[in-house]
Amino acid sequence: MKLEELAMPIPGEGEVLIKVVVAGINYSDIGQRNGKYPNLVTLPTTLGNEVGGTIVAHGPNVTESAIGTRVVSLVNGGYAEYALADVSKVVPIPDEVPFTQAIVLPIQGQTSYLLLEKAARIQKGERILIHAASSGVGSLVVQLAKALGAGMIIGTTHTPEKLAFIRSLGADIAINTNDANWIEQVMQATQGKGVDVVLDAIGGGIGQQSIACLAPFGRMVVFGSLSNEVTPFVTQMLIPKCLTISGYNTVVQEHEDQMRASHALLEAMMSGQLKVMVDHTYPLAEVRVAHQAIEENKTQGKVLLTV
């Protein structure tokens, strides 16, 4: 990746131009950069799919979102001073919500909310195991699960340093999946019953082993593959305890659900129920350093670029 000077983009039909203040970094950006992601874009490209900033221009026939409106939006090419956005993807944000909090709405926020609501169908009192709980999505899911009344929240991480961070988010139990007996720790915490829900963004051996943590009629939702490894299992493994494994992808959710999730998350931010944990912020020119820090597992919570 390198910083280059390009012509300012011109908004087309149904588009607005956003002067970017912050751009979010997601694992999908890293996957696109290293060629390990579905539906790879054509290179060269400008990475980044979420921005927060101010609308400075409209395309033809755009009447929504007045110039000067503070917004966050899904975009193509967010690592930049200016980015184009489809007006239907734009979410206006109130003055009291900083860009550094609202930036999660278009991707990680919607993912966290709809993952729990539509895919996992979490119910009050249920026990939930959240892998990669110190990540951008994971740190939001822990807080949302608590707000939704989960009976027990177990979060996992790969490093001892992040265990305290997971507990500070509201997790009842924090477990290092590098421990050889991590499954036993889950079962001990649940008095041998197992968890009702597993949210897996890791895959590979961790994903396969997670099946053993499920209680009867438990369900596991797979929404990522941070390990870049296939999750090996056979369907017969689901029969003894009547288990369910499903997948989740925010991109295919109905637009109405995506916007509903964003507005619910904004309300949670304004009420203090949800706090976006931003511990790592980098200038746009240091994007290579930011990607490297994420890949080396040196970050927690949301990672941002400032423009």
Disulfide bonds with the S-S distance in Angstrom:
none
